[in-house]
Amino acid sequence: MNIKTIIYRLLFVAIAIAAATPAATGSEPTVPFDTISARLDYQRYVFPQEKIHVTTDQGRYVTGDTIWLRAWVTDAASGHQVNASKYVYVELLSPFGKVEKRIKIREDNGLYSGYLDLDEELPEGNYTLAAYTTFMEGLGTDYFFRKPLGVISPYSTQAEIVTTFEPADNDESLKMSLSFQDREGKPLHYETMYVTSSTEKQMEGGRGTRTRNFTLKRKDFPERVALVQLDHYKKYIVLPPKEGLLDVTFHPEGGYLIPGVPCKVGFKAIDGAGAGVDVTGVITTSRGDTVANLQTIHKGIGSVMILPVEGERYTAHINGHTFELPATNAEAAVIHADNSKGDYLDITPVGNVPDGAMVVVQSHGVARYAAPAEKGKTYRVPATELGDGVVQILLMTADMQPLSERLIFNYPAHDTILSVTRR
C-alpha cells in the first residue's frame, strides 16, 4: 500500500466522522454514534462485499443443451452494480456435490455474459448452478450464488427407470428394487446395471429384463442420492429418509432463556429428508406440568411464549418424541426486538446487561441507531430510519464486543406500483 492510498483512506475516515449525524437517543451512547458510523463506513471502504445474481435462459434443460446465462455483480451494501472483479466463475454441481463443469466469464462493460455446455451423457437429475468471484471465494461458499437446475436425459422419452423402496432389517440400511421399462410399462432388456454412491461404492445388477434388488447402507449415501445406470441411461435417484424420523430445534429470542423474563421461542420441525413438517405438542417442566402448547404455523416453523424459571428444565413432547429446550441462563444478556406493528421497531435489552452496554442497529453496513442499553428499557426506532431489507440489531459491551444479535426484515416504506391505463 503506497503513501497516497493511506492518506486517501485516512481522509475518508475523517470525512465520514465529520459527516455522520448522532442518533436522537436522548442520551449519548458509550461510543459516540459518529464513531460507530465512521467505523462501518471505513469497513465498507476497505472490505467491500460482492453479491452475484445469475439469470439463465431456461430453468430445465436436456443433456447436450447449452445454458446461456448472464451474471450481475453488485456491492452488498448499496446494491449498485460494480465491476471490480474482472471474472465470474460459474459451476454446475451434481446432486453428489461434484463439480461437473466450470467456466470463467470475463467482464465486458459491466456485464458478465456466457454459456455452459452440457455433456450429452450427463446423468438426469436436479443440479445446482453456483457462481462466485475470487473475492467471494475467500469469504466461504455460504456467500456464493446458487440456483437449482433440472437436467433431463433424452433416454427418458423412450424408457423409464423404476425404483421402489422398503425398510431393511435395520434403520441403517434400505432395500431398493430397480427395473427398466418402456413408456408403456413393458420390461426392457439391459446389458449393464449399476448403482453408485457419492463415496464411489458401486453395485452391479447384471443383465436381462427382470427386477433387481439392492440393499443400500445409508452411510454409503450421505447425500441420500444414488446414481443409477441402465445401459446408457443414467439418472440420480433421491433415497427416502428413515421412517418416523423427526428433529425439532428451539431458538430463544436473543439466544438464551432469561429467568423471569417472558421469551418468544422459535422452533423448526423437519423430517429425515430435511423438509419442514407440521407438528403439535406441549412444553412441560421437570415435574411434568404443562407450561405451553405449541403448533407449527407454516412448513414446520412456529413460535411459543414461555416464562422461564431459574433452575428449571423444559421438555417438548411432540408426536411421540421428546426434545430438550435450552437451559435457562441468569448470567446472559439478550436483545428482544419487535417490528410486528410495521411503523416502528421496539428494542428491549433484558437479562444481565452490563454497565456501559450499547444498543446498535445497522443495515447494509450503515449505522442507523445507537443508544446506551438499560435493562428492561424499550427503545423505539421508526421503521423509516432503518433502511430496507435485513436489519441487524446488536447488544454490545462498552468495548464493542457483541452480547446478543437479532435480525429482522424491514419492508420498504412505499411499494412501487406500475399503473397501466388501456385505451
CORZI-V970802 format. One record per pair of residues at least 24 apart in sequence whose ideal C-beta (glycine too) atoms are under 7 Angstrom apart, sorted by the first residue. I is the first residue (numbers start at 1). J is the second residue. If there is no record, write none. Layout:
# CORZI-V970802
I;J
I;J
This chain:
# CORZI-V970802
9;45
9;46
12;42
12;45
13;38
13;42
16;41
16;42
23;369
23;370
23;371
25;370
25;371
27;372
29;358
29;370
29;371
29;372
30;356
30;358
30;372
30;398
31;358
31;400
33;367
33;370
36;360
36;367
36;370
37;367
40;362
40;365
40;366
40;367
43;365
44;77
44;365
48;75
49;76
50;75
50;76
50;82
50;85
50;133
50;135
50;136
51;76
52;88
52;131
52;132
52;145
53;145
54;90
54;129
54;131
54;145
54;147
56;129
59;149
59;150
60;150
60;152
61;118
61;149
61;151
62;152
62;154
63;118
63;119
63;120
63;121
63;122
63;151
63;153
63;154
64;118
64;120
65;118
66;115
66;117
67;115
67;116
67;118
68;115
69;114
69;115
69;116
70;111
70;112
70;113
71;105
71;112
71;131
73;112
73;133
77;364
77;365
78;364
81;110
83;107
83;110
85;133
85;134
85;135
87;133
88;112
88;131
88;133
89;131
89;132
90;116
90;129
90;131
91;130
92;116
92;127
92;129
93;127
93;128
93;130
94;127
95;125
95;126
95;127
95;223
95;225
95;236
96;198
96;223
96;225
97;223
118;151
122;151
123;227
123;234
123;235
123;236
124;151
124;152
124;153
124;156
124;234
124;235
124;236
125;151
125;235
125;236
126;150
127;151
153;233
153;234
153;235
155;232
155;233
158;182
158;183
159;188
159;233
161;228
161;230
161;233
161;235
163;237
165;240
167;243
168;215
171;242
172;217
172;218
172;219
173;215
173;216
173;217
173;218
174;216
174;218
174;239
175;213
175;215
176;214
176;216
177;211
177;213
178;205
178;211
178;212
178;214
178;228
179;211
180;230
190;230
190;231
191;231
192;229
192;231
193;230
194;229
195;226
195;228
196;227
197;221
197;226
198;222
198;223
198;225
241;271
241;272
241;273
242;272
245;271
245;272
246;271
246;319
246;321
248;316
248;318
248;323
250;325
250;326
252;326
253;336
254;334
254;335
254;336
254;404
254;406
255;334
255;404
256;326
256;329
256;332
256;334
257;308
257;326
257;328
257;329
258;308
258;329
258;332
258;334
258;350
258;351
259;308
259;309
259;310
259;328
259;330
261;350
261;351
262;305
262;307
263;306
263;308
264;303
264;305
265;303
265;304
265;306
265;325
266;303
267;294
267;302
267;303
268;300
268;301
269;296
269;300
270;300
276;300
276;301
279;318
279;319
281;316
281;317
281;318
281;319
282;317
283;314
283;316
283;325
284;315
284;317
285;312
285;314
286;312
286;313
333;357
333;395
333;403
333;404
334;395
334;404
335;393
335;395
335;404
335;406
337;393
337;406
337;408
339;383
339;408
339;410
342;383
343;383
344;380
344;381
344;382
344;383
345;381
345;383
345;386
345;408
346;378
346;380
347;378
347;379
347;381
347;393
348;376
348;377
348;378
349;373
349;374
349;375
349;395
350;375
350;376
354;397
356;397
356;398
357;395
357;396
357;397
357;398
357;403
358;396
359;395
360;394
360;396
361;386
361;391
361;393
362;392
363;387
363;389
363;390
363;391
363;392
364;389
383;410
383;413
384;413
386;410
388;412
